[in-house]
């Protein structure tokens, strides 16, 4: 979007919805790790896997909070949603690599789809803010 052009209100709404969703997802992974991993198709894991998942949950919680906190500053909101999108794209790649293993195939495929869609939505919103 050109400098000085008015932000698309739908893009702002989407960015804030993504931020709120990221807070919810991050909190569920951080505080309800086992059920969250199961819902995402990972099944059971050991303490090391849960610890790594909690790192991702904390990251999502922080990114979502940053996005929501940026709601009053168009440039900061744009930056936050583009950073979120970059994380989603990276997640899609990482989970795509995980899909090569039978025990993480279901979660990997789901992660590629969800991460890809989220990354595209973030890019769409970021370009219109």
LINQUIMO-V321673 format. One record per residue. N is the residue number from 1. RES is the residue in one small letter. PSI is psi in degrees with one decimal (none if undefined). Layout:
n->N res->RES psi->PSI
n->N res->RES psi->PSI
This chain:
n->1 res->x psi->141.9
n->2 res->x psi->149.6
n->3 res->x psi->140.3
n->4 res->x psi->-17.6
n->5 res->x psi->151.1
n->6 res->x psi->139.8
n->7 res->x psi->144.2
n->8 res->x psi->120.7
n->9 res->x psi->-30.6
n->10 res->x psi->-36.0
n->11 res->x psi->-40.3
n->12 res->x psi->-45.6
n->13 res->x psi->-44.8
n->14 res->x psi->-43.7
n->15 res->x psi->-43.1
n->16 res->x psi->-35.6
n->17 res->x psi->-40.6
n->18 res->x psi->-42.8
n->19 res->x psi->-44.7
n->20 res->x psi->-40.9
n->21 res->x psi->-38.2
n->22 res->x psi->-37.9
n->23 res->x psi->-46.3
n->24 res->x psi->-45.2
n->25 res->x psi->-46.2
n->26 res->x psi->-43.4
n->27 res->x psi->-39.4
n->28 res->x psi->-37.7
n->29 res->x psi->-41.4
n->30 res->x psi->-42.6
n->31 res->x psi->-15.0
n->32 res->x psi->57.0
n->33 res->x psi->-52.5
n->34 res->x psi->-51.1
n->35 res->x psi->-36.4
n->36 res->x psi->-44.5
n->37 res->x psi->-39.6
n->38 res->x psi->-44.7
n->39 res->x psi->-29.5
n->40 res->x psi->1.5
n->41 res->x psi->9.7
n->42 res->x psi->-21.2
n->43 res->x psi->-145.4
n->44 res->x psi->156.2
n->45 res->x psi->172.1
n->46 res->x psi->-176.4
n->47 res->x psi->-34.1
n->48 res->x psi->-43.8
n->49 res->x psi->-39.8
n->50 res->x psi->-40.0
n->51 res->x psi->-42.4
n->52 res->x psi->-39.7
n->53 res->x psi->-40.3
n->54 res->x psi->-34.8
n->55 res->x psi->-46.3
n->56 res->x psi->-39.0
n->57 res->x psi->-42.3
n->58 res->x psi->-39.7
n->59 res->x psi->-46.3
n->60 res->x psi->-39.3
n->61 res->x psi->-44.9
n->62 res->x psi->-43.7
n->63 res->x psi->-41.7
n->64 res->x psi->-42.9
n->65 res->x psi->-40.7
n->66 res->x psi->-42.0
n->67 res->x psi->-47.8
n->68 res->x psi->-37.7
n->69 res->x psi->-21.0
n->70 res->x psi->3.5
n->71 res->x psi->-26.2
n->72 res->x psi->-3.0
n->73 res->x psi->106.3
n->74 res->x psi->-45.1
n->75 res->x psi->-42.1
n->76 res->x psi->-38.9
n->77 res->x psi->-41.6
n->78 res->x psi->-46.3
n->79 res->x psi->-45.6
n->80 res->x psi->-43.3
n->81 res->x psi->-32.2
n->82 res->x psi->-37.0
n->83 res->x psi->-42.9
n->84 res->x psi->-43.4
n->85 res->x psi->-37.8
n->86 res->x psi->-39.3
n->87 res->x psi->-40.3
n->88 res->x psi->-41.2
n->89 res->x psi->-41.7
n->90 res->x psi->-40.9
n->91 res->x psi->-42.6
n->92 res->x psi->-40.8
n->93 res->x psi->-48.1
n->94 res->x psi->-43.6
n->95 res->x psi->-29.2
n->96 res->x psi->-40.2
n->97 res->x psi->-36.6
n->98 res->x psi->-26.5
n->99 res->x psi->-13.4
n->100 res->x psi->-19.8
n->101 res->x psi->134.0
n->102 res->x psi->-38.6
n->103 res->x psi->-15.3
n->104 res->x psi->12.5
n->105 res->x psi->-49.0
n->106 res->x psi->-48.2
n->107 res->x psi->-38.0
n->108 res->x psi->-45.8
n->109 res->x psi->-45.0
n->110 res->x psi->-38.5
n->111 res->x psi->-36.2
n->112 res->x psi->-45.2
n->113 res->x psi->-52.5
n->114 res->x psi->-44.9
n->115 res->x psi->-39.3
n->116 res->x psi->-44.6
n->117 res->x psi->-44.8
n->118 res->x psi->-41.6
n->119 res->x psi->-42.6
n->120 res->x psi->-40.9
n->121 res->x psi->-40.9
n->122 res->x psi->-41.8
n->123 res->x psi->-44.2
n->124 res->x psi->-49.0
n->125 res->x psi->-44.3
n->126 res->x psi->-36.2
n->127 res->x psi->-19.0
n->128 res->x psi->-0.2
n->129 res->x psi->none
